Amino acid sequence: MSAHRKARLLVAAASLLGRLPWPWLYRLGDAVAALWRWRDARESRVARRNLELAFPALDAPARDALHRRVLRTTARQALETLKLWTRPPADNLGRLLRERHGEALYDAALAAGRGVIVAAPHFGNWELLNQWLASRGPIAIVYRPPESATGDAFLQRVRGLDNVRQVRAEGAAVRQLWKTLKDGGAVGILPDQQPKAGDGEFAPFFGVQALTMTLLSRLAERTGAPVLLAWCERLGDGPGFALHVEPAPAAIAGPDLRAAVACLSGEVERIARRDPAQYQWTYKRYTLRPPDSGETSPYA
């Protein structure tokens, strides 16, 4: 069976799951989170290790409570994303965006014609943010393709909105993004994905050195496009979010690349600290260690 045929079947399965009422979907997510903890699944182990690294001052009971919240939020986010992907974006935005902060800021930056770079950390629900960005006009979104051809075909289908162009995070991406910005378009980047060795600079993230992308800062410095920070933050315990769009500090686009990357990492941390349970701690953020540090991956 071809990857595209398998992807169509996955979309159909996601559509069925997405028909569940929100309370049922969230209860299912809570059951998934409990299963992760009971089986000590990869998600549970990685989140626990990240929290040990990022919050060393927390005592064991407090860290365990945060670990439970992280897994619960992560499982819910995964299932609600399937619902978002298989429902009309206009309905999602109308029903779920309870607050909108900085919407005019994005529209003004886009209208200025200098291009705009959106830095969107893995916080809250970034897929809902993608749908909001697409509602304002065309945008090129950088993504790291899954190893599976079926997984990649699935993402192309569910994220393939009318105004979204998905750009693979590979060598040719820089040229495509450069052209988009020079033409006055918008580019969306998840700035807290660990790049390949040699494609980033180490910067502190929750007090631990983390290899951080230089792509965003280099694009901003060389094109002059403004950088905006954006995220959709979960409100309460139900299906509701607040959109936030803020101007990034000028240092993110500064000529000193190390300082620019440190500023970017600091801004991601600032957003994540708003509610640490909403950040994607199930991702191995600290795998690569600084050269000559003698450190090994903390996940080994």
TIMAR-62658 format. One record per residue (C-alpha): x, y, z; residue in one letter. Coordinates in steps of 0.1 Angstrom, whole numbers, plus 5000, padded with zeros to 4 digits. Layout:
BEGIN
<<X; Y; Z>; "A">,
...
***
This chain:
BEGIN
<<5000; 5000; 5000>; "M">,
<<5014; 5034; 4990>; "S">,
<<5022; 5061; 5016>; "A">,
<<4995; 5084; 5002>; "H">,
<<4969; 5057; 5005>; "R">,
<<4979; 5049; 5041>; "K">,
<<4978; 5087; 5048>; "A">,
<<4942; 5089; 5036>; "R">,
<<4933; 5060; 5059>; "L">,
<<4949; 5078; 5088>; "L">,
<<4930; 5110; 5080>; "V">,
<<4898; 5090; 5080>; "A">,
<<4906; 5075; 5114>; "A">,
<<4915; 5110; 5127>; "A">,
<<4882; 5123; 5114>; "S">,
<<4863; 5096; 5133>; "L">,
<<4882; 5104; 5165>; "L">,
<<4877; 5141; 5160>; "G">,
<<4839; 5136; 5161>; "R">,
<<4840; 5128; 5198>; "L">,
<<4826; 5155; 5220>; "P">,
<<4852; 5176; 5238>; "W">,
<<4846; 5161; 5273>; "P">,
<<4850; 5126; 5259>; "W">,
<<4881; 5135; 5240>; "L">,
<<4897; 5150; 5271>; "Y">,
<<4888; 5120; 5292>; "R">,
<<4904; 5098; 5265>; "L">,
<<4935; 5120; 5267>; "G">,
<<4936; 5116; 5305>; "D">,
<<4935; 5079; 5301>; "A">,
<<4964; 5080; 5276>; "V">,
<<4984; 5101; 5301>; "A">,
<<4977; 5076; 5329>; "A">,
<<4988; 5048; 5306>; "L">,
<<5021; 5065; 5298>; "W">,
<<5029; 5068; 5335>; "R">,
<<5018; 5033; 5343>; "W">,
<<5039; 5018; 5315>; "R">,
<<5068; 5043; 5320>; "D">,
<<5065; 5050; 5283>; "A">,
<<5089; 5071; 5263>; "R">,
<<5068; 5102; 5268>; "E">,
<<5068; 5098; 5305>; "S">,
<<5105; 5091; 5308>; "R">,
<<5116; 5120; 5286>; "V">,
<<5093; 5144; 5304>; "A">,
<<5105; 5133; 5338>; "R">,
<<5142; 5137; 5328>; "R">,
<<5136; 5172; 5312>; "N">,
<<5118; 5184; 5344>; "L">,
<<5147; 5171; 5365>; "E">,
<<5171; 5192; 5343>; "L">,
<<5149; 5223; 5340>; "A">,
<<5135; 5225; 5375>; "F">,
<<5163; 5211; 5399>; "P">,
<<5150; 5232; 5428>; "A">,
<<5116; 5215; 5429>; "L">,
<<5112; 5188; 5455>; "D">,
<<5102; 5154; 5444>; "A">,
<<5064; 5157; 5452>; "P">,
<<5062; 5191; 5433>; "A">,
<<5081; 5177; 5403>; "R">,
<<5059; 5146; 5402>; "D">,
<<5028; 5168; 5403>; "A">,
<<5042; 5188; 5374>; "L">,
<<5051; 5156; 5355>; "H">,
<<5014; 5144; 5358>; "R">,
<<5002; 5178; 5345>; "R">,
<<5026; 5178; 5316>; "V">,
<<5015; 5143; 5305>; "L">,
<<4979; 5152; 5309>; "R">,
<<4982; 5183; 5289>; "T">,
<<5004; 5167; 5262>; "T">,
<<4979; 5138; 5257>; "A">,
<<4950; 5162; 5255>; "R">,
<<4968; 5184; 5230>; "Q">,
<<4976; 5155; 5208>; "A">,
<<4940; 5144; 5206>; "L">,
<<4925; 5179; 5202>; "E">,
<<4949; 5185; 5174>; "T">,
<<4934; 5156; 5155>; "L">,
<<4900; 5173; 5160>; "K">,
<<4914; 5207; 5148>; "L">,
<<4930; 5191; 5117>; "W">,
<<4897; 5174; 5106>; "T">,
<<4873; 5203; 5113>; "R">,
<<4869; 5236; 5093>; "P">,
<<4896; 5261; 5105>; "P">,
<<4870; 5289; 5106>; "A">,
<<4849; 5268; 5130>; "D">,
<<4879; 5260; 5152>; "N">,
<<4889; 5297; 5154>; "L">,
<<4854; 5309; 5161>; "G">,
<<4848; 5283; 5188>; "R">,
<<4882; 5280; 5205>; "L">,
<<4899; 5314; 5204>; "L">,
<<4883; 5331; 5235>; "R">,
<<4909; 5359; 5236>; "E">,
<<4929; 5376; 5209>; "R">,
<<4959; 5397; 5219>; "H">,
<<4982; 5414; 5193>; "G">,
<<4961; 5404; 5163>; "E">,
<<4964; 5439; 5148>; "A">,
<<5002; 5438; 5154>; "L">,
<<5005; 5408; 5130>; "Y">,
<<4982; 5424; 5104>; "D">,
<<5002; 5456; 5105>; "A">,
<<5036; 5438; 5101>; "A">,
<<5023; 5418; 5072>; "L">,
<<5008; 5449; 5055>; "A">,
<<5041; 5468; 5058>; "A">,
<<5055; 5446; 5030>; "G">,
<<5089; 5438; 5046>; "R">,
<<5080; 5402; 5053>; "G">,
<<5074; 5389; 5088>; "V">,
<<5089; 5360; 5108>; "I">,
<<5067; 5343; 5133>; "V">,
<<5085; 5325; 5161>; "A">,
<<5061; 5300; 5176>; "A">,
<<5074; 5279; 5205>; "P">,
<<5060; 5244; 5213>; "H">,
<<5036; 5259; 5238>; "F">,
<<4998; 5256; 5241>; "G">,
<<4984; 5245; 5208>; "N">,
<<5006; 5255; 5179>; "W">,
<<4984; 5238; 5153>; "E">,
<<4956; 5262; 5163>; "L">,
<<4981; 5290; 5158>; "L">,
<<4989; 5277; 5124>; "N">,
<<4952; 5279; 5114>; "Q">,
<<4949; 5315; 5128>; "W">,
<<4980; 5325; 5108>; "L">,
<<4966; 5310; 5076>; "A">,
<<4934; 5329; 5082>; "S">,
<<4953; 5362; 5079>; "R">,
<<4970; 5353; 5046>; "G">,
<<4996; 5330; 5029>; "P">,
<<5023; 5317; 5051>; "I">,
<<5053; 5294; 5047>; "A">,
<<5057; 5271; 5077>; "I">,
<<5090; 5253; 5083>; "V">,
<<5086; 5217; 5095>; "Y">,
<<5108; 5187; 5102>; "R">,
<<5094; 5158; 5081>; "P">,
<<5088; 5125; 5099>; "P">,
<<5110; 5096; 5091>; "E">,
<<5080; 5078; 5078>; "S">,
<<5068; 5087; 5043>; "A">,
<<5033; 5079; 5055>; "T">,
<<5036; 5103; 5083>; "G">,
<<5049; 5130; 5060>; "D">,
<<5020; 5124; 5036>; "A">,
<<4996; 5126; 5065>; "F">,
<<5010; 5160; 5076>; "L">,
<<5008; 5173; 5041>; "Q">,
<<4971; 5165; 5040>; "R">,
<<4960; 5177; 5075>; "V">,
<<4981; 5209; 5075>; "R">,
<<4975; 5216; 5038>; "G">,
<<4953; 5247; 5043>; "L">,
<<4947; 5270; 5014>; "D">,
<<4972; 5296; 5026>; "N">,
<<4998; 5272; 5041>; "V">,
<<5030; 5262; 5022>; "R">,
<<5049; 5236; 5042>; "Q">,
<<5087; 5239; 5038>; "V">,
<<5109; 5210; 5048>; "R">,
<<5137; 5219; 5072>; "A">,
<<5164; 5210; 5047>; "E">,
<<5191; 5227; 5027>; "G">,
<<5168; 5242; 5002>; "A">,
<<5146; 5257; 5029>; "A">,
<<5168; 5288; 5034>; "V">,
<<5164; 5299; 4998>; "R">,
<<5126; 5294; 4998>; "Q">,
<<5122; 5313; 5031>; "L">,
<<5146; 5341; 5019>; "W">,
<<5125; 5346; 4988>; "K">,
<<5092; 5345; 5007>; "T">,
<<5104; 5373; 5031>; "L">,
<<5120; 5394; 5003>; "K">,
<<5086; 5392; 4985>; "D">,
<<5069; 5406; 5017>; "G">,
<<5054; 5372; 5028>; "G">,
<<5052; 5355; 5062>; "A">,
<<5073; 5327; 5075>; "V">,
<<5064; 5306; 5106>; "G">,
<<5092; 5288; 5125>; "I">,
<<5092; 5266; 5156>; "L">,
<<5123; 5279; 5172>; "P">,
<<5129; 5253; 5199>; "D">,
<<5135; 5222; 5178>; "Q">,
<<5170; 5209; 5182>; "Q">,
<<5189; 5215; 5149>; "P">,
<<5215; 5192; 5135>; "K">,
<<5251; 5195; 5149>; "A">,
<<5268; 5224; 5131>; "G">,
<<5235; 5241; 5123>; "D">,
<<5231; 5259; 5156>; "G">,
<<5246; 5276; 5187>; "E">,
<<5244; 5265; 5223>; "F">,
<<5224; 5287; 5245>; "A">,
<<5209; 5284; 5280>; "P">,
<<5174; 5270; 5282>; "F">,
<<5161; 5266; 5318>; "F">,
<<5197; 5268; 5329>; "G">,
<<5210; 5240; 5307>; "V">,
<<5229; 5245; 5275>; "Q">,
<<5207; 5235; 5245>; "A">,
<<5217; 5235; 5208>; "L">,
<<5195; 5263; 5194>; "T">,
<<5187; 5271; 5157>; "M">,
<<5205; 5300; 5140>; "T">,
<<5181; 5300; 5110>; "L">,
<<5156; 5324; 5125>; "L">,
<<5181; 5350; 5136>; "S">,
<<5201; 5348; 5104>; "R">,
<<5169; 5353; 5083>; "L">,
<<5158; 5383; 5104>; "A">,
<<5193; 5399; 5103>; "E">,
<<5198; 5395; 5066>; "R">,
<<5163; 5404; 5054>; "T">,
<<5153; 5430; 5079>; "G">,
<<5119; 5413; 5084>; "A">,
<<5104; 5419; 5119>; "P">,
<<5102; 5390; 5142>; "V">,
<<5070; 5383; 5162>; "L">,
<<5065; 5358; 5190>; "L">,
<<5031; 5340; 5189>; "A">,
<<5013; 5313; 5207>; "W">,
<<4979; 5300; 5216>; "C">,
<<4977; 5295; 5253>; "E">,
<<4952; 5271; 5269>; "R">,
<<4926; 5287; 5292>; "L">,
<<4914; 5266; 5321>; "G">,
<<4905; 5230; 5318>; "D">,
<<4882; 5231; 5287>; "G">,
<<4886; 5237; 5250>; "P">,
<<4895; 5274; 5250>; "G">,
<<4926; 5294; 5241>; "F">,
<<4940; 5329; 5241>; "A">,
<<4960; 5341; 5211>; "L">,
<<4991; 5361; 5219>; "H">,
<<5013; 5380; 5194>; "V">,
<<5042; 5401; 5207>; "E">,
<<5072; 5419; 5191>; "P">,
<<5104; 5400; 5197>; "A">,
<<5134; 5419; 5212>; "P">,
<<5156; 5435; 5186>; "A">,
<<5186; 5414; 5198>; "A">,
<<5171; 5383; 5182>; "I">,
<<5180; 5398; 5148>; "A">,
<<5214; 5413; 5160>; "G">,
<<5247; 5407; 5142>; "P">,
<<5262; 5388; 5172>; "D">,
<<5248; 5354; 5164>; "L">,
<<5256; 5339; 5198>; "R">,
<<5237; 5368; 5215>; "A">,
<<5208; 5365; 5191>; "A">,
<<5204; 5328; 5197>; "V">,
<<5206; 5333; 5235>; "A">,
<<5179; 5360; 5232>; "C">,
<<5157; 5336; 5212>; "L">,
<<5162; 5308; 5237>; "S">,
<<5154; 5332; 5266>; "G">,
<<5122; 5343; 5249>; "E">,
<<5110; 5307; 5244>; "V">,
<<5118; 5300; 5281>; "E">,
<<5099; 5331; 5292>; "R">,
<<5068; 5319; 5273>; "I">,
<<5072; 5283; 5286>; "A">,
<<5073; 5296; 5322>; "R">,
<<5039; 5312; 5319>; "R">,
<<5026; 5276; 5325>; "D">,
<<5053; 5249; 5323>; "P">,
<<5027; 5222; 5319>; "A">,
<<5017; 5236; 5285>; "Q">,
<<5052; 5232; 5271>; "Y">,
<<5063; 5202; 5251>; "Q">,
<<5086; 5185; 5276>; "W">,
<<5082; 5151; 5259>; "T">,
<<5108; 5163; 5233>; "Y">,
<<5145; 5154; 5238>; "K">,
<<5156; 5190; 5238>; "R">,
<<5191; 5184; 5254>; "Y">,
<<5203; 5154; 5234>; "T">,
<<5234; 5171; 5218>; "L">,
<<5259; 5185; 5243>; "R">,
<<5285; 5213; 5239>; "P">,
<<5318; 5202; 5222>; "P">,
<<5346; 5194; 5247>; "D">,
<<5321; 5195; 5276>; "S">,
<<5326; 5158; 5283>; "G">,
<<5288; 5155; 5287>; "E">,
<<5268; 5128; 5272>; "T">,
<<5231; 5128; 5263>; "S">,
<<5210; 5130; 5295>; "P">,
<<5185; 5106; 5280>; "Y">,
<<5209; 5076; 5276>; "A">,
***
